[in-house]
Amino acid sequence: MTRHALRGTTVAVIVLASLFAGPAAHASSEPRFNPPFSYLLGAFPLADPLIMALNEAMAGAARHERAQYADIFATFNLQGDPAAETARTCALTLLCTEGDIHLSDAGYQAMADVVFDASDYARLGAGGTE
């Protein structure tokens, strides 16, 4: 990875961290692992390009190391239709039902499917004994 790409990744991470901190940000010695993330549903235009840049940097690092990279962004984030993006986010995370940004069971399954496809493990056959 080039120094320029690494710097871009660092900036994307800092901006994303600031976005995720959002109105829940506060100075405290106690960690806050599950701040209210519901305000992020309206932040797709700001967050999407940053997440895509971060994913591209991680994919580049994986290519450099000749590793597989599973980019789950497209699975979770339908581009071009904010209503569809919101519905998909609500279906695959606990954000809309519990105010929790973590994945729902359906979200973990969707992520597992992308990781499995990226692993190319299916080429070994259904029983894995090929």
LODRENRO-276794 format. One record per residue: x, y negated, z of N, C-alpha, C, O, CB in turn; residue in three letters. Coordinates in steps of 0.02 Angstrom, whole numbers, padded with zeros to 5 digits, always signed. Glycine has a CB too. Example, Ala and Ser with C-alpha at 12.3 -4.5 7.8 and 13.67 -1.06 7.14 Angstrom:
2
+00660+00284+00390+00615+00225+00390+00660+00165+00390+00712+00166+00423+00565+00224+00452ala
+00642+00112+00354+00684+00053+00357+00645-00002+00394+00670-00057+00402+00704+00030+00286ser
// end
This chain:
130
+00043+00058+00000+00000+00000+00000+00045-00062+00000+00095-00064+00036-00049+00000+00061met
+00027-00110-00040+00068-00170-00043+00056-00214+00018+00005-00208+00052+00054-00210-00107thr
+00104-00257+00031+00097-00303+00087+00036-00347+00079+00001-00362+00127+00160-00346+00095arg
+00022-00368+00016-00036-00410+00002-00101-00373+00018-00146-00401+00049-00036-00433-00072his
-00106-00309-00003-00166-00270+00011-00174-00260+00086-00230-00262+00112-00163-00202-00024ala
-00119-00249+00120-00122-00239+00192-00147-00302+00227-00188-00298+00273-00054-00219+00220leu
-00123-00360+00205-00146-00423+00234-00221-00432+00222-00258-00454+00266-00107-00482+00204arg
-00243-00416+00160-00314-00421+00144-00357-00376+00188-00411-00395+00210-00326-00404+00071gly
-00330-00317+00201-00366-00270+00245-00371-00298+00315-00423-00293+00347-00331-00202+00245thr
-00316-00327+00339-00315-00355+00407-00366-00411+00412-00403-00415+00462-00245-00381+00424thr
-00369-00454+00362-00417-00509+00363-00488-00481+00362-00531-00506+00399-00406-00556+00303val
-00501-00431+00321-00568-00401+00317-00588-00372+00385-00645-00379+00406-00570-00346+00263ala
-00541-00339+00418-00556-00309+00483-00572-00363+00534-00619-00356+00573-00497-00266+00507val
-00533-00417+00534-00545-00471+00581-00613-00504+00569-00650-00517+00616-00489-00525+00576ile
-00629-00516+00505-00693-00547+00489-00750-00500+00508-00801-00523+00536-00697-00566+00415val
-00744-00436+00493-00796-00388+00511-00804-00384+00587-00860-00381+00612-00779-00318+00483leu
-00749-00384+00622-00753-00383+00695-00789-00444+00721-00829-00439+00768-00682-00378+00726ala
-00776-00502+00692-00811-00563+00712-00885-00558+00696-00927-00579+00736-00780-00624+00678ser
-00901-00531+00637-00971-00524+00617-01007-00477+00666-01062-00493+00688-00976-00497+00546leu
-00976-00420+00681-01008-00372+00726-01013-00399+00797-01059-00381+00833-00969-00307+00725phe
-00967-00442+00817-00971-00472+00883-01031-00519+00887-01068-00520+00936-00906-00509+00901ala
-01039-00559+00833-01097-00602+00825-01121-00636+00888-01081-00655+00931-01152-00564+00796gly
-01186-00642+00895-01214-00678+00952-01204-00640+01018-01214-00669+01072-01287-00690+00942pro
-01185-00577+01014-01174-00539+01076-01104-00549+01104-01088-00523+01158-01186-00465+01062ala
-01062-00587+01068-00993-00596+01090-00990-00635+01155-01026-00683+01165-00952-00631+01035ala
-00946-00612+01198-00936-00647+01261-00869-00626+01290-00843-00573+01274-00994-00633+01311his
-00841-00668+01331-00778-00652+01363-00794-00614+01427-00829-00639+01471-00736-00716+01377ala
-00768-00554+01431-00782-00513+01490-00728-00461+01496-00698-00440+01446-00852-00480+01485ser
-00714-00440+01556-00665-00387+01566-00698-00318+01557-00664-00267+01555-00633-00392+01635ser
-00764-00317+01553-00799-00254+01544-00815-00243+01470-00842-00288+01438-00864-00252+01586glu
-00798-00184+01443-00811-00171+01372-00886-00166+01359-00924-00144+01402-00776-00106+01349pro
-00906-00187+01301-00976-00183+01281-00979-00141+01219-00967-00165+01164-01008-00254+01270arg
-00995-00078+01227-00991-00031+01171-01053-00032+01126-01047-00015+01068-00982+00038+01197phe
-01110-00052+01150-01171-00052+01110-01207-00119+01113-01262-00123+01140-01217+00003+01133asn
-01176-00171+01086-01211-00236+01085-01271-00232+01039-01275-00186+00998-01163-00293+01064pro
-01318-00278+01044-01377-00277+00999-01355-00296+00928-01331-00351+00916-01432-00326+01024pro
-01363-00250+00882-01341-00260+00813-01397-00276+00765-01384-00281+00705-01305-00199+00789phe
-01458-00283+00788-01514-00292+00742-01506-00353+00697-01533-00354+00642-01579-00298+00782ser
-01470-00404+00719-01460-00464+00678-01420-00448+00615-01420-00487+00568-01426-00518+00718tyr
-01385-00391+00613-01345-00373+00555-01388-00356+00494-01363-00358+00438-01300-00315+00572leu
-01450-00338+00505-01493-00320+00448-01498-00376+00397-01508-00362+00338-01562-00301+00473leu
-01491-00437+00417-01494-00493+00371-01426-00515+00346-01421-00564+00309-01528-00551+00402gly
-01373-00480+00365-01305-00502+00349-01274-00465+00291-01213-00470+00280-01261-00494+00410ala
-01313-00427+00252-01285-00388+00197-01243-00430+00148-01189-00409+00128-01340-00354+00160phe
-01267-00490+00127-01227-00529+00079-01158-00547+00105-01111-00554+00065-01265-00591+00061pro
-01151-00556+00169-01086-00573+00198-01045-00510+00211-00986-00507+00195-01095-00612+00263leu
-01076-00460+00240-01039-00400+00261-01020-00354+00203-00966-00325+00204-01081-00361+00311ala
-01064-00346+00154-01052-00297+00101-00984-00307+00065-00946-00260+00058-01108-00300+00050asp
-00969-00368+00041-00905-00376+00006-00845-00362+00051-00794-00336+00028-00899-00447-00021pro
-00850-00378+00115-00795-00364+00161-00786-00289+00172-00730-00264+00173-00808-00400+00229leu
-00842-00254+00180-00838-00182+00189-00812-00148+00126-00772-00102+00130-00907-00153+00208ile
-00834-00172+00068-00809-00143+00005-00734-00155-00003-00698-00111-00025-00846-00173-00055met
-00710-00214+00016-00638-00228+00012-00599-00183+00060-00546-00158+00043-00624-00302+00027ala
-00626-00174+00120-00593-00131+00169-00591-00059+00144-00540-00025+00150-00629-00135+00236leu
-00647-00035+00116-00649+00033+00089-00599+00042+00032-00567+00094+00028-00719+00050+00065asn
-00594-00008-00011-00546-00003-00067-00475+00000-00041-00434+00038-00067-00555-00063-00115glu
-00459-00039+00011-00392-00037+00040-00379+00032+00071-00324+00059+00063-00384-00092+00093ala
-00428+00060+00106-00419+00126+00136-00413+00180+00082-00373+00226+00089-00477+00143+00183met
-00453+00173+00028-00448+00221-00027-00379+00217-00060-00350+00267-00079-00503+00209-00080ala
-00353+00156-00067-00286+00147-00095-00232+00179-00052-00186+00210-00078-00271+00073-00104gly
-00239+00171+00013-00191+00202+00059-00195+00278+00054-00144+00312+00055-00204+00179+00131ala
-00256+00304+00047-00265+00377+00040-00233+00401-00025-00198+00451-00026-00340+00396+00042ala
-00246+00364-00080-00215+00383-00145-00139+00383-00139-00106+00428-00165-00237+00335-00201arg
-00112+00333-00107-00040+00327-00099-00011+00388-00064+00044+00411-00079-00022+00263-00060his
-00049+00415-00017-00027+00474+00021-00052+00539-00010-00044+00593+00018-00051+00469+00094glu
-00083+00534-00069-00112+00591-00105-00163+00628-00061-00165+00690-00059-00057+00640-00128arg
-00203+00590-00027-00255+00617+00017-00324+00601-00014-00330+00556-00055-00250+00588+00089ala
-00374+00638+00007-00442+00625-00015-00471+00570+00030-00453+00564+00088-00486+00690-00011gln
-00516+00531+00002-00550+00479+00039-00625+00484+00027-00646+00484-00031-00523+00408+00021tyr
-00663+00487+00078-00736+00491+00072-00765+00422+00087-00768+00401+00144-00765+00545+00121ala
-00787+00389+00035-00817+00322+00041-00892+00330+00049-00927+00346+00000-00799+00276-00020asp
-00917+00319+00108-00989+00330+00121-01030+00267+00110-01091+00268+00120-00998+00355+00192ile
-00999+00212+00091-01034+00149+00085-01095+00153+00040-01149+00131+00059-00987+00096+00059phe
-01087+00180-00020-01143+00183-00068-01201+00226-00042-01259+00213-00058-01119+00211-00135ala
-01185+00276-00002-01237+00319+00026-01280+00280+00076-01340+00290+00079-01206+00380+00061thr
-01248+00237+00114-01283+00200+00166-01308+00132+00144-01352+00104+00176-01238+00191+00225phe
-01282+00107+00090-01295+00038+00072-01314+00032-00001-01270+00027-00045-01234-00005+00088asn
-01378+00032-00016-01403+00026-00084-01397-00047-00106-01430-00090-00078-01477+00052-00090leu
-01356-00060-00155-01342-00128-00176-01397-00156-00220-01430-00119-00257-01276-00130-00214gln
-01407-00221-00216-01452-00256-00261-01523-00267-00237-01560-00306-00266-01453-00221-00324gly
-01543-00232-00185-01611-00238-00160-01609-00241-00084-01605-00189-00051-01655-00180-00185asp
-01611-00301-00055-01605-00306+00018-01657-00265+00056-01642-00239+00110-01612-00379+00038pro
-01718-00260+00029-01769-00220+00063-01750-00146+00064-01759-00112+00114-01838-00230+00029ala
-01723-00122+00007-01701-00051+00004-01641-00040+00049-01635+00013+00081-01684-00032-00069ala
-01596-00089+00052-01538-00085+00096-01560-00080+00169-01533-00039+00207-01491-00145+00087glu
-01607-00121+00188-01632-00120+00256-01666-00054+00272-01655-00025+00325-01681-00179+00267thr
-01708-00030+00226-01743+00033+00237-01693+00091+00244-01701+00134+00287-01791+00047+00179ala
-01642+00091+00202-01591+00144+00205-01552+00140+00271-01539+00191+00302-01542+00140+00145arg
-01533+00080+00291-01498+00070+00354-01541+00095+00412-01516+00128+00457-01480-00004+00364thr
-01605+00079+00410-01650+00101+00463-01659+00177+00463-01666+00208+00516-01718+00067+00456cys
-01658+00208+00404-01668+00280+00399-01606+00319+00422-01613+00375+00448-01685+00299+00328ala
-01547+00291+00412-01486+00328+00425-01449+00308+00489-01398+00337+00507-01439+00321+00367leu
-01475+00257+00524-01446+00237+00588-01501+00232+00640-01561+00240+00624-01407+00169+00581thr
-01481+00218+00700-01530+00208+00755-01544+00134+00765-01575+00114+00815-01503+00239+00820leu
-01522+00093+00718-01526+00021+00726-01598-00004+00734-01611-00045+00777-01494-00013+00666leu
-01642+00020+00693-01711-00006+00694-01754+00027+00747-01803-00002+00770-01743+00003+00626cys
-01736+00087+00767-01777+00122+00816-01753+00112+00888-01793+00110+00934-01778+00196+00801thr
-01687+00104+00896-01660+00098+00964-01613+00039+00974-01586+00028+01028-01623+00162+00982glu
-01603-00001+00920-01556-00057+00925-01484-00035+00930-01442-00072+00955-01574-00100+00983gly
-01470+00026+00908-01404+00056+00914-01376+00067+00844-01409+00096+00801-01408+00124+00954asp
-01315+00044+00832-01285+00047+00765-01261+00117+00746-01244+00129+00688-01228+00000+00760ile
-01261+00163+00792-01237+00230+00777-01284+00266+00730-01343+00249+00723-01229+00271+00842his
-01258+00318+00697-01297+00355+00648-01352+00397+00681-01346+00418+00739-01252+00401+00608leu
-01405+00407+00643-01457+00454+00663-01435+00523+00639-01383+00530+00607-01528+00433+00632ser
-01474+00574+00656-01458+00641+00631-01455+00642+00555-01411+00673+00525-01510+00692+00656asp
-01503+00607+00523-01503+00603+00449-01440+00567+00424-01412+00586+00373-01566+00567+00424ala
-01418+00516+00460-01357+00480+00441-01295+00523+00447-01251+00521+00404-01350+00418+00484gly
-01290+00562+00501-01233+00607+00508-01233+00660+00454-01180+00679+00429-01234+00640+00577tyr
-01292+00684+00434-01296+00733+00381-01275+00702+00314-01238+00733+00275-01367+00762+00375gln
-01297+00641+00301-01278+00606+00240-01202+00595+00238-01171+00605+00185-01315+00538+00234ala
-01173+00575+00294-01101+00566+00297-01065+00632+00286-01015+00635+00250-01080+00535+00365met
-01088+00685+00317-01057+00751+00310-01060+00773+00237-01012+00803+00212-01093+00803+00354ala
-01114+00760+00203-01120+00779+00132-01067+00743+00090-01036+00774+00046-01190+00762+00105asp
-01057+00678+00102-01006+00641+00064-00936+00667+00080-00896+00675+00034-01011+00565+00081val
-00922+00680+00143-00856+00705+00162-00844+00774+00131-00790+00788+00107-00850+00709+00239val
-00895+00817+00132-00889+00883+00102-00874+00877+00028-00830+00911+00002-00953+00925+00114phe
-00911+00834-00007-00900+00825-00079-00829+00799-00093-00796+00822-00139-00951+00778-00108asp
-00806+00752-00053-00740+00723-00062-00685+00774-00047-00631+00770-00076-00731+00662-00018ala
-00699+00821-00003-00648+00871+00015-00634+00920-00040-00582+00952-00041-00670+00908+00077ser
-00681+00925-00087-00676+00973-00143-00676+01044-00117-00654+01090-00152-00613+00959-00184asp
-00701+01054-00057-00704+01120-00027-00752+01166-00064-00743+01227-00063-00725+01114+00046tyr
-00802+01138-00098-00851+01178-00134-00818+01220-00188-00845+01272-00207-00904+01133-00165ala
-00760+01199-00212-00726+01238-00265-00706+01307-00240-00692+01351-00280-00664+01199-00291arg
-00703+01317-00175-00685+01382-00147-00743+01431-00151-00733+01491-00137-00662+01374-00075leu
-00801+01408-00169-00859+01452-00175-00901+01450-00112-00880+01426-00060-00836+01522-00189gly
-00961+01476-00118-01009+01472-00062-00983+01508+00000-00995+01484+00056-01075+01502-00083ala
-00950+01563-00008-00926+01600+00050-00856+01581+00072-00834+01604+00125-00927+01673+00035gly
-00822+01540+00033-00755+01518+00051-00703+01574+00046-00650+01570+00077-00755+01491+00121gly
-00718+01626+00006-00671+01682+00002-00639+01688-00067-00607+01739-00081-00707+01747+00020thr
-00648+01639-00108-00620+01643-00176-00545+01641-00178-00515+01644-00231-00647+01587-00218glu
// end
